[in-house]
């Protein structure tokens, strides 16, 4: 037993919809002050897990404790200190930036005065200083996401849920969001992040849980996952003559798999393979270190999940 | 009172768009009342012992309140739930579904009360009443009517998969109420079988309360309410 209660603890959680098990015996315990990633293909059960954690739906089996409160019974108490950045934009289009924060803060029972005092620093944090009177319709996609992040902080939460916070953003906007999230981690907030961007998870998360079919398949730091589940080097090969060449590829690497017109070779020692590829006509290749995406694809497969 | 921030949110949005919103809510019933009241009324003898315009005033008030509550809880609330995801955003805060529904219910009631007050102002200005003091009792009648139709509207909203579904409600409930509920003529003018149907419609009951107050009598009809305000009777809701 750790002396501090975990910000979120899910034990033996199960939930099914229409006879289909969406979350299947799920366990997760968050450590305070760290950024946790929840990765999984579409339909893996990530969103359902978040909804269970927030007490928006009840579980069929298992227990949820959010900030020490049993859910969903004490959701009202627990959510006072929780922030949520949802996947879909839910800003009030009829309000200005400042009015959005004001209105949202009232849902937490905060007084107008307290919220007004917090607004300048929230806008500063989100890179929206001076935009308090701007209508939502004039904001870019990136500004809206940042405002949604600021809105999730209006109640000064201890734990923040982020459901794909950078989906649909350009690289500049993503980097701005990441800077913001790093500052939150530095302030000691606990984050639970779902994302489809492996580089995002690799950059931000201290601990990553990969889930599929309602269960956690592996858990660890990004480095641990890469070191423990995949060969350190990847060579992607494509171009004319791949068909004939792929037959002998396995003699140069530990593992290879073909996806469409590309052959992925995973190896501990790429030198012989690269030399062979240099000598061959028509073939093109990309040699790179293995990353979290390779681990993810190895564990969850390359099949589409719609 | 945890529903209050939801009510307040809707009020603040309404305040921004109050001009067109008021016009839409009020111009339509007012034109019906004045156009039909003067135009058609000029061709008619006294109805229930008063000029047709005076007769029409109570029906217009009730149906204006009904329309206002209905549009708010159907189209506006549905947009907040499905299009703008306002409800989803609120559910991530300490508030629950019950707070949202109460906020919406009281907001739609407030907005429909405003429609009733606007018609009442016209009634006062044009002197369409028998007893000025008695017309004040129209305020609680408008409040109750708005509350009832806001509850009905939210219940329909809850089972509607999309905007088109609302047409069932408008065609099968709202339009029959406007045409059979006694807005334009006394229900006694209907053949018995139609009057029997009309007697079950909530708008009929609202008008049975409102009309005597304009004509200068205390209503006798209260005890004939056939519906207990059933949409509000139960809270089969998940925990907040």
Interface residues (C-beta under 8 A of the other chain):
Chain A: X54 X55 X56 X57 X58 X72 X73 X75 X76 X77 X79 X80 X82 X84 X86 X88 X89 X90 X91 X92 X93 X94 X95 X99 X103 X104 X106 X107 X108 X109 X155
Chain B: X2 X5 X6 X8 X9 X12 X13 X16 X17 X84 X85 X86 X88 X89 X90 X91 X92 X93 X94 X95 X96 X238 X239 X240
